[in-house]
Amino acid sequence: MSKQCYGITGWPLAYTLSPLMHNRAFEQLSVNASYDVYPCEDAASVFTLAAEKNLSGFNVTMPHKTAIMAYLDSVDADARTIGSVNTVRRIAAPSGWKYEGINTDFKGFLSALRYEGVGLCGAEAIILGSGGSARSIYYALAGAGVTGIIVAARRVTEAVKLHALYSGIFSKFTKTLPLDAAFFSKRTFKNCRLLVNCTPVAGIHESEPVLLSLMKKLPEDCFIFDLIYHPSETFFLFQSRRLGLKAANGLAMLVYQGIESCRYWTGIPFEAEDMIDFLRRTLCV
């Protein structure tokens, strides 16, 4: 069998561990394949690039996760509801190639929570942000037994749309808050056991005083989950330790969504814990 080519596309493509992860997985699984980085300015040109590079599949990152859907021949039900695709595969068809898309982010997130030992049943959760990542996280939480979801975002109108998007599958407690310390109170967050950062805030940022004010209002058993994995020491992780809160970055989520992508392309998943340990050592070098 000829070598299969895979990769990740987006614009601009920031630091990503995906090539290191997938190439190691292919080697361990004895899959004749490679994975590379393919920057692409717009979603339409992704498929021109895919043809030129003979890609059997690819991951999609910002800002193309939603736009890519218009160019796919089929999208699974989860990705259609979420409104974004992050994994695409090419399949043979009588008329040529067809492209199918799924979303592995929400599954990767839930698996990462289990890996971190975070239980959600009967708890409320807070999502920071209202963009594409927040949509996947909201969808995951809505089906994971939480009793309520609070969305705190700069763009309150977008946060309201996020609640409305899933009103058909999640009819429990919902609340929208602007990212403004004046609206934070311990009473508001008293039942929250999980905060998920879906914003790009990683280090020094003008929003830090507001975010710190929010974190100080959280219960002591609230878990902080930051989707960012580079840098590995984010603002949220640093402050969580100072406040005595448990926290984790997005490395485990990267690995678990990568497992789902690998399974989708090859039919074979790779082992999670070994990969998490390997990538964690890489980030610490």
N, C-alpha and C positions, 0 to 999 in steps of 0.2 A: 504493500500500500504506500502511495506517495505521501510525502510529508504534508501535514495540514498546517495552515497558517492562521493564527488568531491575533487579536490585539485589542487595544483600547483607543477610542477616539473621543475628542472633545476639543474645546477651544477657549482659552489657551489650556494646554495640558500642564497642570502643575505637578508637583512631586507625586509620584505614584509608585506603590510597591507591587502593583498588579503584575508587571512582567516578571519580577523576581519570584513572586508567588506561583504563577502559572507555569513558568519554565521549570521550576523545581518540582511542581506536581507532575508535569508531563514526564520528567526524567524518572521520578519515583514510580510512576504507574506504567513505565515503558510504553508511553504513547508517542508515536512519531509525529511530533508537533512542536511548533515554536510560537511565542507570543511577543509582540512588540508594541511600540507606541506609535500612533498615527494621528498627529494633530490635523484637525479639519475645521475650517472656519464656519461652515454651514452644514445643515443636515442633508441637503440634497447631494452635495459633493461627496458625502461619505460613501455612497454606493458606487460612484466612479472610482474612488480610491479602492474600495473593496474588490472591484473587478480587476483593477490594475495589479493589486497585490495578491489576487487569488485567495482572498480570505474566506475560510470556511465558517467563521463566526467572529463576533467582536463584542466587546463591552462598550457601552455608551455612557459618557459622563457629561457634566454641565458644559454648555447650555443646551444640549441636543436631546435630552431625555424625552421631552414632550414632542418636539418638532419631528423627531425621527419616525413617529408613529404614522404620519401621513404617507410615508414611502414604503411601509411594510405591507406584505401581502396578507399577513394575519397577525393578530395580537391576542394573547390569552385573556381570559375573563378578569383575572386579578389586575393585570397591567392596564386593561381598558378602564376598570373602575378607578384605579389610582390616577391614571392619566399620564403615565410615564413608563418608558421601557429602558432597561439598562443592559439587557443581554439579547443578542440577535444571532440566529444561526441561518446558514444557507442550506437549502435542500434542492435536490434535483426535481425538475418538473418537465412534462412533455414539451413545453414551450421555452425551456431554458431554466434559469435559476429562479427560485423564489426565496423570500426572506421572511422569517417568523421571529416574533419578539415576545419576551416575557419580562417581568420585573422580579429580580431576586433580592432586592434591597429589604423588603418587608420580612421575608423569611430569614434572611441573614441577621436582621435585627432581633427577631424573636429567639433565634438560636443563640445569639450572643448574650442575651439576657439570661437564658438558662445556664449558659457557661459561667456567667458571673454570679449565679445563684440568686437572681432577683425574681421574686414572686409578685404577680400582678393581681391575682384574684381578690376581689373585694376592695381594691385600692383605687385611688385617683392618681392621675398622671398630669404632668405639665409638659407642654411642648413649647420650646422657644423657637420662634420663626414660623413663617407661613408659606415658604417656597416649595419647590419640588421635593426636597428631602422630607419636609414636614408632612407632605401628603402620604408618602410611603409609611412613615412612622404612625400617623393617625390611623391609617388603614390597619396596620398591624395591631395597634393597641385596641381598636374597636372590636377586634375579633379575639382578644386575649383575656377577657374577663374583667376589665377595669370597670369601675362603677361611675367614672367621670373623667372628662378630659378638659383641661384648661389650656388655652392657646394664648401665649403672651407674645406680641409682635409689634414692631414699629408701625406696620401697615394694618391697622385694625380692620379695615374693610376686607383685606385679603384673609385675615383670620376668620372673619364671619363667613366668608365664602367657603373656607375649609370645613367649618362645621356643617354648612348647608350641603356640601358635596356628599357627605356621608350620613346625612339625616335618615336615609332609608335603611341603613344597616346599624346605626348607633343612635338610639333614642334616649340614652340615659343623660345624666347631668353633664352639661357643657357650659363653658364660660369663656369669654374673650376679655383679655386685658391688654391695654397699651403697655409698652415697655417704659413705664414711668413709676418711680419709687412711691409716688403719692397713692398709687392704687394697690400697693402690696400690704398685706396684713397677715399675721399668723393665723387668724381665723379663716382667711381665704384658703390657706394652704394646709390646714390642720390634718386633712385626710390624704394628703399627697405622699406617695411612697416612691415616686420616680419623677425625675426631671430629665428631659432629653433636649440637648442643645442641637438644633438644626440650623443654626446660624454660622457664618464663617468666622466668628470671634474666636481667636486662638491665643493671642498674646496681648500686648499693650493696646488698648483701644479706648476711645472716648466713652464707650458705654459701660466700662468696668464698674464705676460707682453704682450705677443702677442695677447691674447684675449682682453685685455683691450684696446690695440691699435686699434683693429677692432671696438670695441664698441664706441670708441671716434669718429669714422668716420661715424657713423650711423646718419640718419636724426632724429630730435627730436621727430617725431611721429612714430618711429619704435617701434614695440612691441617685447619684448624678451620673448620667451617661452622655458622653460627648462624642458625636459622630466623627469628629476630627481625630486623626491618628498621627498626623505630622504637623507641628511638633508633637512628640508623645506627651510632653508636659504642657498641657494647655492651661489657660486661665482657670477653667472650671476645676481641673484636677488639683492645681496648686491651692486654690481657695478651699476646696473640699477638705483637704488635709488639715488646713488651718482651723476649719470649723468642726472637725471631727466627723465629717460625713464620708461614707464610702462612695467610691467613684471609679469609673473606668473610661478609657478612651475608645475610639472606634475600631481598633485593630481586630478584635474578635469578630466584629460585624463584617469587616472587609474579608476576612478569611471565610466566614460562613456563607456570605453571598457569593464568594469565589467558588466554593464547593458546589453551590447550586448551578453556577455558570458552567463549570467543568462537567457536571453531570448532564446538563442540557446539551452540550456539544459532543461529548464522548461516550456518555452512558456510564461513566465511572467517576465516583466522587473521590476526593483525596482525604487524608486523615487530618482532622482539625487541630488537635492539641499540639502535635509535632510542628505544624506550620505556624501556629501562633507563637510558640517558643522560638522558632527560627527567625521569624520576622521581628519579634521583640528584641532579640539579640542584635539584629541588623540595625534597628532604630537606636540602640544604645551605643553603637560603635562611634 
